[in-house]
Amino acid sequence: MPMPLRSALVLLLPGLLAACAAPMASNAPVEAVEVGIIGINDFHGSLEPPRQSVNVADGKGGVIPVPAGGAAWLASAIDSVRAKHPRSMTVSAGDMISASQLASSLYLDEPAIGVMNRIGVDFNAVGNHEFDNGQQELLRKQTGGCEKFTAKQPCALEKFTGATFKYLAASTKRADGSTLFPATSLKTFGKGRSAVTVGVIGLTLKGMPNLVNPTGIQGLTFEDEADTINAAVPKLKEQGADAIVVLIHEGGRTKGEPNPQGCENFAGDIRPILDRLDTRVDVVVSGHTHWSYVCDYGALNPAKPFLLTSAGVYGELVTDITLKIDPVAGRVVSKKAENVIVQSAPYKGTRGDIGNTALFPMFQPRADVAEYVAKYVEASKQYTQRPIGKLDRAAPKLEGPGENGGGPLGNLIADAQLGATRDKGAQIAFMNPFGIRAPLVPAADGTLTFGDIYLCQPFGNNVVTESMTGAQIKAVLEEGLDDTGPKQALAPSTGFVFTYDPARPSGDRIVSIMLDGKPLDMAATYRVTVNGFLGLGGDGFSGFVGKPDTVTGPTDIDALESWIRAVPVRGVPQEARVVVKG
């Protein structure tokens, strides 16, 4: 019997309504998706707290030093930031390894990689120090294994399985044009219409050849940073990237009161790069200068409205970046960032005890990372705890004239290198302040350990002695004070004093140079000692390259140990050897 029309309509109506509702639902608004980007840089194998502080202005003309850093505390800080973001990724802007603490360096920075695996890093841009042990050893850091590429024995404590995160090296090219590591990567969050994809570009600075031993980068070239980024952006967009994050091992500095959250008077080698970037870049996570900042770059250049961040050095800070992404429009609609201080254990510094403060969160060491670090620290104790001599006082870092002078510690190191090469005819020695990693803080009775001096000079460079004229010495001092890069006044050995005027034109800022109380003779030849990094033109000091009668001496750390050990108590030089006029 045929169904009555009314009954048929009643049965059909729910299906018709459902069919009509489907396209209506697909047109419903989709909310912006929040993604957290957790940024670090320049970790340098800092397994233990580095006995340094993050300085914050107190608003009264003073500074609050906050003890910070240490891998287990860093892990907890990153966990706390990650907990705020249901969707997040953790990134690093290079120099994760090398120039490291002894417990990491002795084991080829395998424990630094192990720490970052446990923390859960997703991507790391290759920095200059990644190449300190050569490109084959760096490739081993990614892939794992125990093949030996250095004098040190790999896998000394345990089998090394490699990094679980991805190295990125967009500007580092082999002879065939391929990149040493992938240039970019993508990470997608969510599903369906609410899915968003973040594209990541990782690269190092173009000036790499000035920063590493040439043998470590043989066959590689380092292309222009802005050109590399701009070539990668459209490719990532074609692959569906809704946001673009750049990890670059280059940076700048701010001026004024200490402010990890600010961007006051920002300057540096990264600025010309940023001013050329594709406007579709949303965030730039930077590094290299060991400076902390959070910049709305649009305030500096309205045409480039991206975020620029840096988390300082040694895991002392973590940058918490929040992006809100419109998945329909495929773009970032808002962004913000702040640097979180990784407040950790108190310590004794050159100016006394540095304690904790209630003004910032106090993190507790994460148990699994602390246990892992302790294994390597314990294994390294036979090296770190060996007494090497005594100092009459603490030797502070970078407290000479100007923020980039070597100060008493730079002078002490220069004296040590001069003393170690007198038999090579050395008359003068110079130390680059940027190569000093930590102050020397002796125990109450003045005792220093090998671990103390290793923290100060972790590179293991041999010192070299070469012949230079007085005019060549003046020219190389000018290189440190010119406008082509970060300024650093070389710390000289005893008896050498130079005066410079920063108001004079670049390349002509040296006012006077004295050696043993007499003006340096521009035509005479002198024997000059520097570390091997400077001898190869490191830090832009090309004037040391290719000089005649070059001979190799001991390592820099052996020279420092011998100098301190040579007398019952070594005095830290207090006289001004670098004088700023004006």
DAQUIGI-V432229 format. One line per field, one symbol per residue. phi: phi as a letter, one per 20 degrees, with the letter a starting at -180 (. if undefined). A space follows every 10 residues. Layout:
BEGIN
phi->???
END
This chain:
BEGIN
phi->.gfggfffff ffggffffff fgffffefgd ffdecedddc alfllefdge lcceecfenc ndcdedfboo gfffgfffgf ffffcgcbbd ccdnlfcmld fgfefgdlmg fffgfffffn febcffdffg efdnffffff ffenocfecc feeflfdafe enfeedfcbf dedefenfef cgfbbccdcn cmfefccdec dcadeffgge dcfgffcgnd ccegffffff fegfffffeo feccdddceb abbdcofgbf edbflfbqff fffffdfgfe fdbcedamem ddaccefffe bgfcedeccb dmbmmeccee dddddefffm bedbbbbbee fefcefbedf dofddfcffc gdedffgfff fffgfffffe ffefeffcqc deafdfelce gmfdefmgfg ffffffffff cgfenfdbcc cegfeeebfd cffgenfddf ffffgfceem ffecdbebfg ffffffffgf deeeagebeg eefgndccdc dfeffgnbdf ebccclncgf efefdcecdb fgfffenfmn effeemefle cedfffffff ffffffcgce eegdfeddde eo
END
